[in-house]
Amino acid sequence: MATAESVKAKIRGLIDAANTATGSTDADLTTAVSTLVDGYGKGSGDDALEKLLDKSITEVSSNVSAIGRYAFDGCTKLEKYDLPNVTSIGDSAFYKCPIKSIDFPLLKTAGKSAFASCRYAETLNLPLLTTLGQNALDNTQSLKEAIFPELTAIQGYTFNSSNVQRLIAPKVTSIAANAFSYTIQLYLADFTALTNIAANAFSYTPGLKALIIRGNTLCTLANVSGLKSHHADLCIYVPSALVTEYQVATNWSEFADRFRAVEDYTVDGTVSGEFDESLI
């Protein structure tokens, strides 16, 4: 039985989705409901809302462009979805859903905890994503690889307690505090445009063996504690022209003996994320 608070939260999410999709700021509840459930619900009004609030749904199909806050939060049987036109997903929209993949080819923005605790999601396909909220992939236990061609920043606790092993994000310029906290299986993180790593960004990442920073300007490191729990064999790969500068830079100097020239380890010299892991 849905609680009053969960119903209110769901309605807020529905209205958010309708307003985003229509560009309106005064969509009524019926419009909000019919916008979000079009293609799989009962149509509009109370019946459609009742169906959406049903936590037992197993699949969803729709042509909507926006999914509001809490839309499928707690739908613990939702495994299948067909949402090819979605460009925006609100906070906690798929929280704890047992989906097997996170596949949204047109998605550009995902809110806080959007896919948090999606413990069964094994693959990720977000080729156009530019904005990802805090804790968005928190506790994704089955996800092993994350490639973000267009993402520009990694927020706090985005990968907290996830099991991601490989991350490639060529356009990310900043990593917030605790972004990879307790991402204990992470062993490779590859960046091209990175300019700033906040305090404790890589806290408790004991498996990290390769941190790749391909940019031609020095990336700042807020403190050393964020990398203190690194793997004993951690190597930090940077352009050969910057190796010496990194070795004496503030906070980076703590890891002076860890720096290597990235040119020696790329397969073809591109920034595509190709990497010869046998050389780690």
Backbone as CSV, one residue per row, in Angstrom:
resi,resn,N_x,N_y,N_z,CA_x,CA_y,CA_z,C_x,C_y,C_z
1,MET,0.849,-1.182,0.000,0.000,0.000,0.000,0.891,1.240,0.000
2,ALA,0.672,2.137,-0.954,1.477,3.347,-1.038,1.165,4.281,0.127
3,THR,2.210,4.892,0.670,2.018,5.854,1.744,1.694,7.223,1.145
4,ALA,1.206,8.119,1.985,0.877,9.458,1.519,2.110,10.152,0.950
5,GLU,3.248,9.963,1.630,4.465,10.624,1.172,4.932,10.080,-0.165
6,SER,4.827,8.755,-0.346,5.264,8.180,-1.609,4.371,8.628,-2.754
7,VAL,3.076,8.759,-2.480,2.152,9.240,-3.506,2.485,10.682,-3.872
8,LYS,2.738,11.516,-2.854,3.086,12.909,-3.113,4.372,12.998,-3.936
9,ALA,5.348,12.197,-3.560,6.614,12.210,-4.289,6.411,11.765,-5.728
10,LYS,5.582,10.743,-5.920,5.322,10.254,-7.265,4.630,11.310,-8.108
11,ILE,3.665,11.989,-7.511,2.942,13.027,-8.241,3.883,14.161,-8.630
12,ARG,4.776,14.533,-7.700,5.743,15.575,-8.024,6.604,15.168,-9.215
13,GLY,7.009,13.900,-9.210,7.813,13.404,-10.321,7.063,13.417,-11.631
14,LEU,5.789,13.045,-11.586,4.967,13.048,-12.789,4.819,14.453,-13.355
15,ILE,4.576,15.401,-12.483,4.398,16.780,-12.923,5.708,17.320,-13.484
16,ASP,6.837,16.982,-12.836,8.138,17.400,-13.356,8.331,16.894,-14.772
17,ALA,7.995,15.614,-14.983,8.175,15.010,-16.302,7.308,15.696,-17.343
18,ALA,6.060,15.979,-16.974,5.150,16.632,-17.914,5.629,18.032,-18.258
19,ASN,6.059,18.768,-17.263,6.532,20.123,-17.512,7.771,20.133,-18.402
20,THR,8.668,19.165,-18.160,9.875,19.072,-18.984,9.514,18.738,-20.423
21,ALA,8.597,17.788,-20.584,8.233,17.336,-21.919,7.457,18.390,-22.707
22,THR,6.651,19.183,-22.014,5.785,20.138,-22.708,6.304,21.562,-22.668
23,GLY,7.310,21.813,-21.848,7.813,23.169,-21.698,6.881,24.051,-20.887
24,SER,5.924,23.428,-20.222,4.934,24.163,-19.444,5.365,24.240,-17.984
25,THR,4.740,25.144,-17.252,5.002,25.234,-15.810,3.732,25.048,-15.004
26,ASP,2.626,24.747,-15.672,1.372,24.625,-14.938,0.555,23.404,-15.384
27,ALA,1.269,22.325,-15.764,0.556,21.125,-16.195,-0.276,20.569,-15.049
28,ASP,-1.523,20.175,-15.326,-2.334,19.596,-14.268,-2.002,18.112,-14.119
29,LEU,-2.530,17.496,-13.102,-2.180,16.122,-12.791,-2.517,15.166,-13.929
30,THR,-3.685,15.334,-14.544,-4.072,14.435,-15.624,-3.067,14.490,-16.764
31,THR,-2.640,15.699,-17.144,-1.642,15.842,-18.208,-0.335,15.189,-17.801
32,ALA,0.048,15.396,-16.550,1.302,14.821,-16.070,1.278,13.310,-16.147
33,VAL,0.194,12.722,-15.695,0.088,11.267,-15.694,0.093,10.723,-17.113
34,SER,-0.746,11.296,-17.972,-0.847,10.776,-19.331,0.461,10.954,-20.091
35,THR,1.219,12.007,-19.775,2.505,12.220,-20.437,3.473,11.090,-20.108
36,LEU,3.554,10.753,-18.848,4.542,9.763,-18.434,4.145,8.338,-18.788
37,VAL,2.865,8.007,-18.730,2.472,6.621,-18.929,2.020,6.325,-20.343
38,ASP,2.047,7.326,-21.205,1.660,7.110,-22.594,2.455,5.955,-23.191
39,GLY,1.751,4.997,-23.752,2.412,3.873,-24.387,2.404,2.614,-23.550
40,TYR,2.123,2.738,-22.255,2.038,1.509,-21.465,0.969,1.566,-20.388
41,GLY,0.536,2.763,-19.995,-0.460,2.871,-18.936,-1.869,2.724,-19.465
42,LYS,-2.831,3.042,-18.644,-4.228,2.907,-19.034,-4.749,4.156,-19.732
43,GLY,-3.890,5.154,-19.868,-4.285,6.328,-20.630,-4.070,7.617,-19.876
44,SER,-4.930,7.909,-18.896,-4.786,9.158,-18.153,-5.616,9.101,-16.888
45,GLY,-5.420,10.103,-16.043,-6.254,10.214,-14.855,-5.901,9.230,-13.763
46,ASP,-6.877,8.964,-12.886,-6.622,8.170,-11.693,-6.192,6.739,-12.005
47,ASP,-6.783,6.123,-13.034,-6.415,4.750,-13.361,-4.944,4.639,-13.741
48,ALA,-4.480,5.606,-14.541,-3.080,5.590,-14.944,-2.167,5.809,-13.750
49,LEU,-2.528,6.728,-12.868,-1.723,6.973,-11.682,-1.668,5.730,-10.807
50,GLU,-2.791,5.059,-10.672,-2.833,3.855,-9.860,-1.896,2.793,-10.422
51,LYS,-1.870,2.678,-11.744,-0.992,1.682,-12.352,0.472,2.032,-12.106
52,LEU,0.800,3.329,-12.254,2.178,3.728,-12.076,2.650,3.513,-10.651
53,LEU,1.752,3.723,-9.701,2.107,3.538,-8.297,2.196,2.076,-7.902
54,ASP,1.795,1.202,-8.795,1.863,-0.230,-8.530,3.326,-0.673,-8.597
55,LYS,3.884,-1.021,-7.455,5.292,-1.383,-7.391,5.588,-2.737,-8.032
56,SER,4.582,-3.470,-8.448,4.785,-4.815,-8.983,4.974,-4.832,-10.491
57,ILE,4.981,-3.670,-11.167,5.139,-3.679,-12.613,6.481,-4.307,-12.987
58,THR,6.493,-5.042,-14.093,7.697,-5.767,-14.515,8.333,-5.171,-15.767
59,GLU,7.566,-4.394,-16.531,8.151,-3.764,-17.711,7.411,-2.479,-18.044
60,VAL,8.083,-1.614,-18.804,7.495,-0.335,-19.170,7.964,0.041,-20.567
61,SER,7.052,0.617,-21.347,7.373,1.069,-22.692,6.705,2.418,-22.921
62,SER,7.459,3.375,-23.452,6.898,4.701,-23.667,7.785,5.495,-24.622
63,ASN,7.175,6.498,-25.281,7.916,7.391,-26.169,8.188,8.746,-25.524
64,VAL,7.988,8.868,-24.214,8.198,10.142,-23.538,9.666,10.539,-23.593
65,SER,9.921,11.833,-23.432,11.298,12.327,-23.470,11.858,12.576,-22.073
66,ALA,10.998,12.565,-21.057,11.459,12.841,-19.692,10.815,11.890,-18.698
67,ILE,11.616,11.430,-17.744,11.137,10.608,-16.629,11.348,11.430,-15.356
68,GLY,10.289,11.647,-14.599,10.361,12.504,-13.427,10.989,11.846,-12.209
69,ARG,11.118,12.634,-11.155,11.670,12.145,-9.890,10.836,10.999,-9.331
70,TYR,11.535,9.988,-8.820,10.911,8.860,-8.120,9.958,8.047,-9.005
71,ALA,10.010,8.214,-10.322,9.030,7.596,-11.207,8.888,6.093,-10.979
72,PHE,10.000,5.381,-10.859,9.949,3.929,-10.670,10.682,3.513,-9.393
73,ASP,10.884,4.457,-8.518,11.547,4.201,-7.238,10.853,3.054,-6.511
74,GLY,11.629,2.019,-6.212,11.077,0.906,-5.454,10.288,-0.098,-6.263
75,CYS,10.279,0.030,-7.572,9.610,-0.982,-8.415,10.565,-2.163,-8.529
76,THR,10.541,-3.016,-7.534,11.558,-4.059,-7.386,11.384,-5.248,-8.320
77,LYS,10.377,-5.177,-9.206,10.202,-6.227,-10.208,10.381,-5.693,-11.629
78,LEU,10.684,-4.423,-11.748,10.842,-3.810,-13.066,12.187,-4.215,-13.668
79,GLU,12.143,-5.117,-14.645,13.358,-5.616,-15.278,13.525,-5.125,-16.715
80,LYS,12.405,-4.888,-17.400,12.473,-4.538,-18.814,11.875,-3.159,-19.058
81,TYR,12.468,-2.438,-19.984,11.929,-1.126,-20.339,12.289,-0.821,-21.789
82,ASP,11.466,-0.021,-22.417,11.715,0.455,-23.776,11.403,1.949,-23.775
83,LEU,12.433,2.747,-23.588,12.289,4.202,-23.446,13.310,4.882,-24.350
84,PRO,13.194,4.701,-25.644,14.242,5.134,-26.578,14.400,6.632,-26.728
85,ASN,13.383,7.414,-26.353,13.424,8.858,-26.592,13.732,9.690,-25.350
86,VAL,14.019,9.047,-24.253,14.252,9.771,-23.002,15.553,10.560,-23.060
87,THR,15.456,11.859,-22.753,16.639,12.720,-22.697,16.927,13.212,-21.284
88,SER,15.955,13.047,-20.372,16.117,13.529,-19.003,15.499,12.544,-18.018
89,ILE,16.245,12.237,-16.963,15.760,11.339,-15.915,15.966,12.019,-14.569
90,GLY,14.903,12.083,-13.762,14.950,12.780,-12.490,15.577,11.989,-11.358
91,ASP,15.668,12.624,-10.198,16.266,12.016,-9.008,15.569,10.703,-8.643
92,SER,16.365,9.688,-8.344,15.871,8.404,-7.827,14.832,7.736,-8.727
93,ALA,14.833,8.065,-9.996,13.799,7.556,-10.901,13.781,6.031,-10.988
94,PHE,14.947,5.401,-10.993,15.024,3.936,-11.107,15.646,3.314,-9.849
95,TYR,15.544,4.006,-8.747,16.161,3.528,-7.509,15.691,2.111,-7.157
96,LYS,16.667,1.223,-6.985,16.436,-0.173,-6.596,15.671,-1.000,-7.625
97,CYS,15.632,-0.552,-8.862,14.986,-1.364,-9.898,15.952,-2.465,-10.359
98,PRO,15.468,-3.682,-10.569,16.341,-4.786,-10.978,16.576,-4.838,-12.486
99,ILE,16.717,-3.682,-13.124,16.970,-3.653,-14.561,18.332,-4.281,-14.850
100,LYS,18.442,-4.900,-16.017,19.675,-5.614,-16.367,20.680,-4.727,-17.099
101,SER,20.205,-3.584,-17.588,21.099,-2.668,-18.288,20.645,-1.235,-18.050
102,ILE,21.568,-0.316,-18.258,21.251,1.105,-18.204,21.525,1.627,-19.610
103,ASP,20.502,1.609,-20.440,20.656,1.848,-21.872,19.674,2.933,-22.324
104,PHE,20.182,4.148,-22.445,19.366,5.292,-22.864,20.177,6.082,-23.894
105,PRO,20.043,5.768,-25.167,20.905,6.345,-26.200,20.782,7.851,-26.388
106,LEU,19.669,8.457,-25.955,19.485,9.902,-26.127,19.579,10.670,-24.809
107,LEU,19.807,9.977,-23.718,19.822,10.615,-22.403,20.964,11.624,-22.280
108,LYS,20.622,12.836,-21.808,21.618,13.882,-21.613,21.805,14.245,-20.140
109,THR,20.737,14.088,-19.348,20.800,14.478,-17.938,20.156,13.419,-17.062
110,ALA,20.855,13.007,-16.004,20.305,12.076,-15.018,20.539,12.655,-13.636
111,GLY,19.504,12.648,-12.788,19.570,13.284,-11.488,20.233,12.453,-10.406
112,LYS,20.168,12.962,-9.193,20.752,12.284,-8.040,20.131,10.901,-7.849
113,SER,20.986,9.927,-7.605,20.536,8.552,-7.315,19.640,7.980,-8.411
114,ALA,19.767,8.475,-9.622,18.885,8.045,-10.714,18.883,6.533,-10.902
115,PHE,20.050,5.908,-10.792,20.158,4.464,-10.971,20.772,3.798,-9.734
116,ALA,20.722,4.464,-8.619,21.316,3.932,-7.395,20.683,2.601,-7.013
117,SER,21.518,1.687,-6.551,21.083,0.361,-6.103,20.397,-0.444,-7.202
118,CYS,20.720,-0.144,-8.456,20.314,-1.035,-9.558,21.367,-2.145,-9.594
119,ARG,21.232,-3.060,-8.685,22.286,-4.036,-8.399,22.489,-5.071,-9.500
120,TYR,21.538,-5.184,-10.416,21.635,-6.220,-11.446,21.999,-5.670,-12.818
121,ALA,22.184,-4.370,-12.929,22.541,-3.756,-14.212,23.990,-4.110,-14.558
122,GLU,24.162,-4.815,-15.660,25.489,-5.289,-16.048,26.152,-4.409,-17.101
123,THR,25.357,-3.687,-17.887,25.923,-2.873,-18.957,25.385,-1.448,-18.883
124,LEU,26.154,-0.534,-19.464,25.783,0.869,-19.451,26.013,1.455,-20.841
125,ASN,24.993,2.106,-21.400,25.115,2.758,-22.697,24.460,4.133,-22.614
126,LEU,25.285,5.150,-22.410,24.810,6.531,-22.270,25.702,7.440,-23.118
127,PRO,25.655,7.287,-24.422,26.613,7.973,-25.300,26.494,9.493,-25.338
128,LEU,25.320,10.052,-24.977,25.123,11.497,-25.040,25.052,12.162,-23.668
129,LEU,25.201,11.394,-22.621,25.051,11.924,-21.269,26.113,12.975,-20.963
130,THR,25.665,14.158,-20.530,26.595,15.219,-20.150,26.561,15.522,-18.655
131,THR,25.417,15.232,-18.000,25.257,15.559,-16.581,24.737,14.358,-15.814
132,LEU,25.444,14.014,-14.741,25.092,12.861,-13.911,25.132,13.291,-12.454
133,GLY,24.018,13.119,-11.729,23.910,13.607,-10.367,24.659,12.783,-9.333
134,GLN,24.738,13.321,-8.123,25.385,12.617,-7.021,24.734,11.255,-6.793
135,ASN,25.554,10.289,-6.426,25.081,8.941,-6.091,24.328,8.258,-7.232
136,ALA,24.465,8.765,-8.447,23.658,8.258,-9.559,23.869,6.776,-9.824
137,LEU,25.081,6.273,-9.591,25.381,4.855,-9.831,25.853,4.182,-8.547
138,ASP,25.451,4.734,-7.446,25.765,4.182,-6.125,25.275,2.733,-6.019
139,ASN,26.158,1.874,-5.537,25.771,0.496,-5.227,25.287,-0.282,-6.451
140,THR,25.887,-0.009,-7.596,25.610,-0.822,-8.788,26.586,-2.004,-8.764
141,GLN,26.122,-3.100,-8.241,26.993,-4.218,-7.922,27.445,-5.049,-9.123
142,SER,26.683,-5.021,-10.210,27.002,-5.876,-11.356,27.660,-5.129,-12.509
143,LEU,27.731,-3.821,-12.414,28.299,-3.007,-13.488,29.825,-3.040,-13.412
144,LYS,30.462,-3.474,-14.484,31.919,-3.627,-14.492,32.634,-2.549,-15.296
145,GLU,31.971,-2.000,-16.302,32.618,-0.994,-17.150,31.691,0.191,-17.362
146,ALA,32.258,1.396,-17.313,31.478,2.614,-17.526,32.244,3.527,-18.475
147,ILE,31.653,3.769,-19.649,32.260,4.648,-20.641,31.312,5.809,-20.883
148,PHE,31.826,7.027,-20.698,31.012,8.242,-20.832,31.665,9.169,-21.851
149,PRO,31.297,9.081,-23.112,31.937,9.908,-24.143,31.731,11.408,-23.964
150,GLU,30.585,11.835,-23.366,30.260,13.252,-23.301,30.151,13.812,-21.879
151,LEU,30.232,13.003,-20.874,30.104,13.476,-19.491,31.202,14.486,-19.174
152,THR,30.829,15.574,-18.471,31.800,16.641,-18.205,32.268,16.721,-16.752
153,ALA,31.557,16.090,-15.834,31.958,16.134,-14.421,31.431,14.894,-13.708
154,ILE,32.177,14.442,-12.711,31.738,13.323,-11.876,31.462,13.874,-10.488
155,GLN,30.219,13.752,-10.049,29.771,14.340,-8.791,30.122,13.446,-7.589
156,GLY,29.901,13.981,-6.403,30.197,13.252,-5.182,29.424,11.943,-5.055
157,TYR,30.134,10.898,-4.663,29.545,9.583,-4.398,28.859,8.965,-5.614
158,THR,29.185,9.419,-6.806,28.554,8.862,-8.005,28.710,7.356,-8.074
159,PHE,29.901,6.863,-7.769,30.173,5.430,-7.855,30.358,4.800,-6.480
160,ASN,29.847,5.438,-5.460,30.008,4.929,-4.099,29.583,3.461,-3.996
161,SER,30.477,2.632,-3.523,30.186,1.205,-3.280,29.735,0.450,-4.529
162,SER,30.088,0.964,-5.699,29.784,0.217,-6.924,30.933,-0.759,-7.191
163,ASN,30.727,-1.670,-8.140,31.764,-2.633,-8.493,32.367,-2.347,-9.865
164,VAL,32.278,-1.101,-10.310,32.878,-0.722,-11.581,34.382,-0.977,-11.533
165,GLN,34.898,-1.590,-12.594,36.324,-1.891,-12.663,37.079,-0.964,-13.619
166,ARG,36.428,-0.607,-14.717,37.045,0.254,-15.737,36.157,1.464,-15.991
167,LEU,36.757,2.652,-15.975,36.011,3.864,-16.267,36.785,4.696,-17.276
168,ILE,36.083,5.103,-18.347,36.686,5.937,-19.382,35.777,7.135,-19.593
169,ALA,36.316,8.334,-19.391,35.509,9.556,-19.487,36.366,10.684,-20.046
170,PRO,36.522,10.751,-21.359,37.468,11.695,-21.962,37.156,13.171,-21.772
171,LYS,35.871,13.543,-21.554,35.522,14.957,-21.442,35.306,15.431,-20.002
172,VAL,35.455,14.563,-19.039,35.317,14.968,-17.644,36.454,15.905,-17.266
173,THR,36.092,17.061,-16.705,37.103,18.031,-16.285,37.311,18.056,-14.772
174,SER,36.317,17.570,-14.011,36.459,17.603,-12.554,35.840,16.366,-11.914
175,ILE,36.444,15.955,-10.810,35.947,14.827,-10.028,35.718,15.334,-8.612
176,ALA,34.492,15.226,-8.130,34.122,15.774,-6.824,34.584,14.867,-5.681
177,ALA,34.513,15.406,-4.481,34.909,14.667,-3.285,34.122,13.367,-3.160
178,ASN,34.840,12.299,-2.843,34.250,10.982,-2.581,33.515,10.390,-3.782
179,ALA,33.850,10.833,-4.968,33.179,10.329,-6.167,33.287,8.817,-6.305
180,PHE,34.468,8.269,-5.952,34.695,6.830,-6.089,34.866,6.157,-4.725
181,SER,34.266,6.728,-3.711,34.401,6.184,-2.366,33.964,4.718,-2.311
182,TYR,34.843,3.872,-1.810,34.571,2.446,-1.653,34.266,1.749,-2.980
183,THR,34.811,2.280,-4.060,34.726,1.571,-5.350,35.923,0.634,-5.391
184,ILE,35.822,-0.422,-4.631,37.008,-1.220,-4.306,37.533,-2.049,-5.475
185,GLN,36.729,-2.276,-6.499,37.193,-3.074,-7.631,37.726,-2.223,-8.780
186,LEU,37.620,-0.915,-8.665,38.111,-0.033,-9.730,39.619,-0.211,-9.887
187,TYR,40.059,-0.567,-11.095,41.491,-0.705,-11.308,42.010,0.209,-12.417
188,LEU,41.118,0.758,-13.252,41.554,1.652,-14.307,40.586,2.815,-14.451
189,ALA,41.109,4.050,-14.413,40.310,5.245,-14.627,41.056,6.111,-15.632
190,ASP,40.400,6.417,-16.752,41.058,7.057,-17.893,40.356,8.372,-18.239
191,PHE,41.118,9.478,-18.171,40.576,10.809,-18.437,41.479,11.561,-19.413
192,THR,40.867,12.457,-20.174,41.635,13.269,-21.121,41.615,14.744,-20.753
193,ALA,40.445,15.256,-20.371,40.301,16.694,-20.109,40.353,17.047,-18.630
194,LEU,40.702,16.113,-17.783,40.646,16.313,-16.332,41.581,17.426,-15.862
195,THR,41.030,18.367,-15.071,41.836,19.473,-14.550,41.803,19.571,-13.026
196,ASN,40.877,18.855,-12.381,40.777,18.979,-10.926,40.230,17.703,-10.288
197,ILE,40.928,17.233,-9.255,40.478,16.096,-8.455,40.278,16.597,-7.033
198,ALA,39.059,16.526,-6.538,38.728,17.056,-5.217,39.210,16.128,-4.103
199,ALA,39.086,16.605,-2.886,39.534,15.848,-1.718,38.846,14.494,-1.635
200,ASN,39.634,13.474,-1.403,39.123,12.122,-1.154,38.320,11.542,-2.321
201,ALA,38.562,12.024,-3.514,37.801,11.547,-4.670,37.952,10.045,-4.874
202,PHE,39.137,9.526,-4.579,39.393,8.099,-4.772,39.585,7.376,-3.429
203,SER,38.849,7.798,-2.417,38.985,7.167,-1.106,38.573,5.698,-1.148
204,TYR,39.381,4.869,-0.544,39.084,3.444,-0.419,38.867,2.789,-1.788
205,THR,39.877,2.989,-2.648,39.904,2.301,-3.935,41.176,1.457,-3.989
206,PRO,41.233,0.425,-3.170,42.477,-0.343,-3.032,42.890,-1.094,-4.290
207,GLY,41.975,-1.252,-5.244,42.311,-1.978,-6.469,42.850,-1.100,-7.579
208,LEU,42.873,0.219,-7.374,43.269,1.130,-8.443,44.733,0.928,-8.825
209,LYS,44.935,0.526,-10.075,46.291,0.270,-10.557,46.724,1.244,-11.647
210,ALA,45.759,1.863,-12.328,46.110,2.786,-13.406,45.192,3.996,-13.385
211,LEU,45.768,5.157,-13.087,45.066,6.429,-13.186,45.691,7.160,-14.367
212,ILE,44.892,7.380,-15.420,45.413,7.959,-16.663,44.861,9.368,-16.829
213,ILE,45.765,10.331,-16.940,45.382,11.733,-17.127,46.096,12.210,-18.387
214,ARG,45.372,12.277,-19.497,45.982,12.518,-20.795,46.152,14.001,-21.154
215,GLY,45.528,14.895,-20.390,45.542,16.314,-20.733,46.923,16.943,-20.730
216,ASN,47.065,18.015,-21.488,48.361,18.685,-21.624,48.573,19.811,-20.618
217,THR,47.660,19.957,-19.665,47.851,20.910,-18.573,47.784,20.147,-17.253
218,LEU,48.475,20.644,-16.258,48.560,19.964,-14.975,47.192,19.891,-14.300
219,CYS,46.814,18.725,-13.874,45.572,18.520,-13.117,45.886,18.729,-11.634
220,THR,45.038,19.480,-10.927,45.281,19.713,-9.508,44.705,18.576,-8.668
221,LEU,45.358,18.294,-7.555,44.933,17.254,-6.612,44.738,17.920,-5.252
222,ALA,43.508,17.894,-4.735,43.181,18.654,-3.526,43.905,18.151,-2.285
223,ASN,44.056,16.842,-2.146,44.812,16.305,-1.014,45.337,14.926,-1.357
224,VAL,46.199,14.405,-0.508,46.815,13.113,-0.806,46.009,11.947,-0.264
225,SER,45.143,12.199,0.707,44.437,11.100,1.353,43.524,10.345,0.393
226,GLY,43.058,11.045,-0.634,42.167,10.400,-1.583,42.804,9.276,-2.363
227,LEU,44.128,9.275,-2.443,44.829,8.204,-3.154,45.669,7.345,-2.216
228,LYS,45.589,7.621,-0.930,46.406,6.898,0.035,46.087,5.413,0.096
229,SER,44.835,5.075,-0.227,44.434,3.674,-0.117,44.590,2.930,-1.433
230,HIS,45.435,3.474,-2.314,45.602,2.889,-3.645,46.268,1.514,-3.599
231,HIS,46.181,0.826,-4.722,46.859,-0.450,-4.885,48.367,-0.229,-4.788
232,ALA,49.072,-1.202,-4.269,50.524,-1.075,-4.098,51.240,-0.845,-5.420
233,ASP,50.620,-1.283,-6.521,51.243,-1.149,-7.834,50.659,-0.001,-8.650
234,LEU,49.973,0.947,-8.009,49.372,2.055,-8.739,50.408,2.798,-9.578
235,CYS,50.030,3.055,-10.855,50.817,3.917,-11.721,49.924,5.054,-12.192
236,ILE,50.499,6.242,-12.301,49.758,7.413,-12.762,50.367,7.827,-14.096
237,TYR,49.568,7.719,-15.151,50.062,7.972,-16.500,49.680,9.377,-16.952
238,VAL,50.679,10.169,-17.327,50.471,11.537,-17.793,51.364,11.751,-19.017
239,PRO,51.124,12.831,-19.788,52.004,13.102,-20.925,53.467,13.200,-20.497
240,SER,54.357,12.679,-21.298,55.778,12.638,-20.935,56.334,14.029,-20.618
241,ALA,55.817,15.053,-21.306,56.300,16.411,-21.086,55.936,16.950,-19.706
242,LEU,54.991,16.290,-19.043,54.535,16.777,-17.736,54.970,15.898,-16.569
243,VAL,55.636,14.805,-16.830,55.993,13.872,-15.757,56.762,14.584,-14.646
244,THR,57.801,15.317,-15.007,58.621,16.003,-14.000,57.813,17.042,-13.237
245,GLU,56.941,17.770,-13.940,56.120,18.793,-13.294,55.170,18.167,-12.281
246,TYR,54.573,17.045,-12.647,53.688,16.350,-11.710,54.466,15.867,-10.485
247,GLN,55.649,15.384,-10.684,56.428,14.796,-9.590,56.766,15.798,-8.490
248,VAL,56.740,17.086,-8.800,57.058,18.097,-7.786,55.845,18.965,-7.447
249,ALA,54.720,18.687,-8.067,53.523,19.508,-7.856,52.902,19.236,-6.482
250,THR,52.175,20.230,-5.983,51.512,20.111,-4.685,50.653,18.859,-4.630
251,ASN,50.859,18.073,-3.599,50.145,16.813,-3.324,50.557,15.682,-4.264
252,TRP,50.717,15.970,-5.535,51.167,14.915,-6.448,52.559,14.412,-6.076
253,SER,53.380,15.276,-5.483,54.758,14.895,-5.149,54.803,13.701,-4.204
254,GLU,53.709,13.499,-3.466,53.623,12.345,-2.573,53.711,11.030,-3.346
255,PHE,53.396,11.088,-4.628,53.372,9.882,-5.464,54.378,9.989,-6.604
256,ALA,55.468,10.691,-6.347,56.444,10.994,-7.398,56.941,9.757,-8.139
257,ASP,57.125,8.671,-7.416,57.665,7.467,-8.050,56.611,6.671,-8.814
258,ARG,55.388,7.161,-8.819,54.299,6.430,-9.483,54.045,6.911,-10.913
259,PHE,54.653,8.012,-11.294,54.339,8.598,-12.599,55.043,7.873,-13.738
260,ARG,54.285,7.738,-14.819,54.774,7.111,-16.035,54.299,7.947,-17.221
261,ALA,54.975,7.827,-18.352,54.572,8.532,-19.567,53.438,7.772,-20.245
262,VAL,52.321,8.460,-20.463,51.163,7.804,-21.056,51.434,7.350,-22.481
263,GLU,52.340,8.024,-23.179,52.650,7.636,-24.553,53.185,6.212,-24.664
264,ASP,53.802,5.747,-23.598,54.393,4.412,-23.621,53.366,3.299,-23.456
265,TYR,52.142,3.660,-23.100,51.175,2.631,-22.756,49.902,2.620,-23.597
266,THR,49.698,3.640,-24.430,48.538,3.615,-25.308,48.805,2.704,-26.488
267,VAL,47.736,2.145,-27.027,47.869,1.218,-28.150,48.174,1.963,-29.442
268,ASP,47.382,3.052,-29.698,47.527,3.739,-30.975,47.660,5.258,-30.840
269,GLY,47.879,5.727,-29.610,48.072,7.153,-29.405,46.805,7.976,-29.380
270,THR,45.634,7.326,-29.458,44.381,8.067,-29.455,43.899,8.272,-28.033
271,VAL,42.797,8.998,-27.894,42.194,9.199,-26.583,40.897,8.401,-26.497
272,SER,40.827,7.337,-27.237,39.600,6.550,-27.309,39.382,5.684,-26.092
273,GLY,40.402,5.587,-25.272,40.276,4.724,-24.109,40.950,3.376,-24.308
274,GLU,41.483,3.145,-25.511,42.199,1.903,-25.748,43.441,1.874,-24.860
275,PHE,43.666,0.738,-24.238,44.740,0.688,-23.256,45.269,-0.740,-23.149
276,ASP,46.567,-0.879,-23.140,47.175,-2.206,-23.029,47.339,-2.540,-21.556
277,GLU,46.378,-3.250,-21.009,46.391,-3.522,-19.571,47.499,-4.488,-19.175
278,SER,48.065,-5.192,-20.122,49.152,-6.118,-19.789,50.397,-5.370,-19.319
279,LEU,50.418,-4.052,-19.622,51.566,-3.251,-19.229,51.420,-2.607,-17.880
280,ILE,50.248,-2.795,-17.250,50.049,-2.208,-15.913,50.900,-2.967,-14.904
